[in-house]
Amino acid sequence: MPPRLYHTKSKTGCLRCRTRRVKCDETQPTCGGCTRHGVDCVYDRRPGSPSPKPGRGLKTEPDTFFQETQERRHRELRLLHVFVTQVCPYIPGTHIPKLLEIWTVRVPEMALGYEPLLHAILGFSCLYEATCKHSVAAERLHWRARYLEKTLQAHRAALGHFTRENADAVSFTTVVITLDAFAHLQERDLSGPYEPPMDWLQLSRGIGDVCKCALALLQDDKDALIWPLVHTSIDTIRMRKSDDLPTLGTLSHLLVPVGSEDLGDAIDEEAYRETVRLLEWIASGREAGEPLNMFCRRLTYLSTLLPARYVELLSMKQPRALVLLAHVFALCSYASDMWWVGGSARQEIKALQESGLLDGPEWEAMMRWPASIVAGEQSPLLSEYHEIAVD
């Protein structure tokens, strides 16, 4: 069975709300969400509207965004240049010269022959500019939505027809889509009832399935670009299993039963324990003074390695799963200087604090370290809060 790309069905709201997968109130000409964010509101679908019949005087404005024009050629050439010169140096792993060469030279070259990857790259560049250049944010987010829609449409079809010829390109497309999904957390509307960022987590966990299929097809092709990513990833992930890796034990209090809420059955308990082990592995890099670019690579592995059962518990908004999510974002806050993290970590923790889903002194005690980060305590080391947490 081919790997599945997680997605939810599109609604009939505006383009921006559909792309962000939030409920659109469909107020026209500008919905409530777009009004709050001060961005353009584009309705490109009409619920239940019959197609206009010829000769009735109804004229539809042609969609010129993807037409072959000089404007499009210049736009996409510039966005590709932005990707190579400004985005790639911040992709986790590009502190390794071989990976930097792959991302800045080989991947763009591959994208010119594989449109889903090209559109994913262009959309990611749009998101970078929206994040770093506020004066053009609304326009760039609209562009990203168009490129992402085009990417996902073709990418889902490609996942159903995985071949040796497209395996490399499909793999890199999946990686770019997942990086984009994390970076887009900064645009999440957190004003309503809190919903965990399931799109990002589901996409991240899907990377493993895609790579397994790709590697099986490319096992005899040692020139495939995915191999250097895999080999360097294995080196990093192997550290998690190393007997030499010190066990911090600083998150063991997150596994203590709270009132009548225990750890569930054996499957749930193991999912929580494995998640805590992952968090401690990520934290160990920070505690050891690991360079930021290396630490960021650990961060990107975290979402791909989370147990499937933990993700299910999180989707059900189980309090302990939400507390662990807050710790995921607390660790992400160490990388807030990276454009693809920015303020998203603090925003998510604050939204969890205010959600009402973690009321009660026991859950609030478990949230003490993430809460300290929202309070502006300069992303303190986890070990500094260990004694407080277990008092």
N, C-alpha and C positions, 0 to 999 in steps of 0.2 A: 504493500500500500504506500503511495507517495506521501511525503510529509504534508501536513496541513498548515496553512497559514491562518492563524486566528483572526477573525474579524466578526463584527456585528453588522446586521443589515442596515443599509442606509435608510434614513427617514426622508420625509418630504420638507424638512426645514431648510434653512439657508446652507450654502456651501460650507461656510466656516464651522457651523455647529455640527454638520454631518461629519466633517473631517476630524473634528475634536471629539466626536462621539458623545456630545452632551445634548440634553433635550433643548430643542428650539421652541420658543413660544410662537414663532411664525408671524409675529407682528410685522406689518409692512408699512413703509418701505424698509424699516430697520428694526430687527428683532431686539429683544431686551439684552441678550448677551453681547451682541455687537455694539449696542449703545453704551453698555458699561465699559467696554474695552476701547471704545472710540475708534473702531475699525470699519471698513467698508462691509456692507451686508449685501451679499449676492444671492438672489434666488434663481437657480437655474433649473428648478423643477416645480411643477404645479400639480398638487394632488388632484386626481380625478379629472384633469382637464383634457378634453378630447383634442386631438390634433386638428389644427385649423385647416379647413378645406380650401383648396385653391379657388381664387376668384372672389373670396369673401372680404377682401380688403384688409385682412389681418396679416401683418408683415412681421416676421421674426427676425430679430437682429442676428446676423451671422456671427458665429463664434470664430474669431480670427486668431485666438491664442496659439493654436498649433498649425496655423497655415504657414506655408513656406514663404516667408517674407524676409526682407533685409532686417527688419526690426527683430524678428525671432532669431535670426542667425547671430546678430550682434549680442542679443540678450543671453543666448545660450553659450556663446564663446566666452563672454565675460564671466558667466557663472561657473563655467568649467575652469577658467583661470583662477577664480576665487577658491574653488575646491582645492586645486593643486597648491596654491601659494599660501592660503590662509586657513583652510579647514584641515587639510591633511596633517600639518605639524601638531595638531591637538588630538588626533585620533590615537587612542591608547595603543601602545606598542611601537609607534613610529620613532621612539628613541633608539630603536634597533635599526641601524643603517639599511639592512636588507629590506625590512618592512617599510621603511620610508620610501625606498626606491620602488617597491611594489605599488604602494598607494599613489605616489605622485607621477609615476611613469607608466607602469604596466596596466594598472586598473583603468585609468582614463583611456588608454589605447584599446583595451578590451571593450569598454563602454561604447566606443564608436561603432562596434559591430554587434552590440546587444542593447536594444533600446530600453528595456526595463531597468538595466543598471545605469544607463545614461540619465534617464528621468529621475531615478533615485538620487543620483549624485547632484543633479541640478536642483531638486527639491531640498536636499540637505544644505546646499549652498544658500538657497533662499532663506532657510531657517536661521543659518548663521548670520546673514545680513539683517534679518528681522530682529535678532537678539542684540546685535552689536551696533546697529544704526537705527535708532528709534524713529528718525524722520521718515524712513521708508518702510517701517515695520508692517503697516497695514497692507501695503502693496505686495511686499515680499511674502507675507503669510498667505495672501490670496494666490500668488504664484505657486507657493509650495503645495497648497491644496490641489491645484490643477495637476502638478507633476506627480504628486503622491497618488491621486486617483488613477492616473494613467499607469503608474508603476504597478500598483496592486492589481489592477485589472489584468495586465499581461503576466505578472509574476505568478498569480494563482494558476493561470493556464500552464505556465512553464513547470510548476511543481507537479502537475498532472502528467507531464511528458518529460520526465527527467532522463537525459541521455548523457553519454560520455562527452558529446560535443558541447552541451550547454552547462555541464555540471559546475565548472569553475565560475562562470558568470552568474549562475543562479546562486551560488554560495556567497559571492561578494555582494550581490543584490540584497540577500537576506541580512548580511551584516550591516549594510548601510541603512536599510529600513529600520533595524533594531536600534542603531545609534540615533537615528532621527527620532524614533519614538521616545527614547529617554530625554533627548534634548528638548522635545516638545512638551515635556511635563511643565516647563516654565510657563506655558500658555494655558494650563489647565484652569478651568473655572471652578474654584473651590468655595464659591459663595453659598451653595446649597448644601443639602445633606451630604456627608462625606461618602465618597465611593473610592475604593482602592484603585490604583492605576493598573487594572487588569490587562488592558491592551498591551502595555509595555511588557508586563511579566509574561504573558502568553507568547508574545513575539520572541522574547528573549529565550524562553525555554524551547521554542521551535528551532533555534539555531542548531542545537545538537542533532535533531532529527535530519535536518537538511544536510549538515556536514557528514553525518554517517552515510547517507545515500551517496553524496558526492565522492567521498573517499573510497567507497566500494567500487564506484565506476572508474575512478582515477588511480586505482592502486598500482597500475603498471605505468602510469604517466608521471614520472618523477619531476617533470618540468612544469606541472600544474602549479599555478600561483597559490593555491590554497595550502600546499604543503608547508611552506615556511611559517604561515600563520599557525598551523596545527602543531608543528614541532616546537615552536617557541611557547605556545600555549601549554603544551604538555609539561615543559620544563617548569613553568610557573605553577601549574596546578599540582604537579608532583610534590611541591613544597608542602602542600596541605596534608599529605600523607606521611611526610617525613618524621621519623622518630626523633630527629634533632630539633623539631619545631617546638618551642616552649609552649605549654598550655597555660594561658592566662588565668582561666577560671573566673574571669571578671563578670561573666554574664550568667553564671550558674543560678543566680537569684531569679532569673526570668523563667525558670522551670519549676519554681515553688508553687504548689497548689494555692489558690486564692478562694477562701470561703468554701462554697459548695462546688466551685469550678476546679476540677482536677485537670489532668493532661489528656483525658479521654482514654480511648482504648490503646492497645499496644501500637497500632499503626499511627495513630495521631501523636502519641508520645514520641515515637521514633522520628516523626517528621519535625516536631518541635526541637528535639535534641540535635538533629542533623543541621537544622537552620541555625541554632545557637553555635554549633561547631564552626559553621561557615562564617558567621559573624566574628567569632574570635580569631579565625584565620585571617580575615580581612583586617581586623584591628591590630593583629600582630605586626603587620607591615608598618602601620602608622606608629605604633609604640616603639618599633626598632629604628625609627627615623628613616624609613625607606624613601627614596626620592619620589616626588609627586608623580612623575610620568610612569614609574613602575607601580606605585600604589593604585593609580587609575586603572591599570590593567587588571588588577585584582577586583576592583569595583565592577568592571564590565563582566567578569566571570561570575560574580555573585548571583546575578539574576538568572543566568543560564544554569546554575547548579542547584538552585532551590528545589527541594523535593516537591513532586507533583501534588502530594497530599497537603503540604503546607499551603500551596497556592489555592487549593480548593477551600481550605479552612479560612484563608484570607478573603476569598470571594464571599464566604458566608458571614464575614465581619465578626469572626470569633475574637473576643477581646485580647487573648494572648497573641494571636496572629497579628493583630493590629499593633500591639506593643512591639513585637519583633520588627514589623515594618517601620515603625518609628526609629528603631535602632539602625535599620538599613539606611534610612535617610540621614541619620546622625553621622554615620560613617561617610556618606556621600558629601556631607557638608565640608569635610576636610579638603575637597576638591572644588570648592565653590568658585575659585579663581578661574577654573576652566569654563569656557563659554557654554559648553553643553550641560553643565551643572547649574551654574549661576545661583539664583536664589530659590531654585525648586525644592531643595532639601528642607530649608527652613519653612517654606510655604506649606509643604506636606505635613511636617511635624506640628506646626501651629494649627492647621486644619484638623488634625487628629485630636489635639488637645481640646479644641472647641467643639468637637463633634457630639459630645455627650455619650459617646460609645465606650469611654474609658473612665466613667465616673466611679468614685469610691477610692478610699485611701490606699488600698493595696495596689490598684492599677496606677494611681498617681505616683506612688513610690517607685514603681518600675519605670515610669516615664521620666524620672528625675534627670537622668543624664541627657536624653534628647531635649528636655525642657530647658536645660541650662544653655543649650546651643541657641534655641530660639530667643532666650533672654540676652543673647549677645555676649556670651562669655568666651568668644574667640575659639570655638571648637575645641574645648579642653580635652586632654587625654582621657581615655576611658578609665585607665587605672587610677586616676585621681578621684574618681567617683565610686570606686569599688567598695571602700569601707563604709561610705555613707549609705550605699544601696543595701547593704546586708545588715545594717544596724536594726 
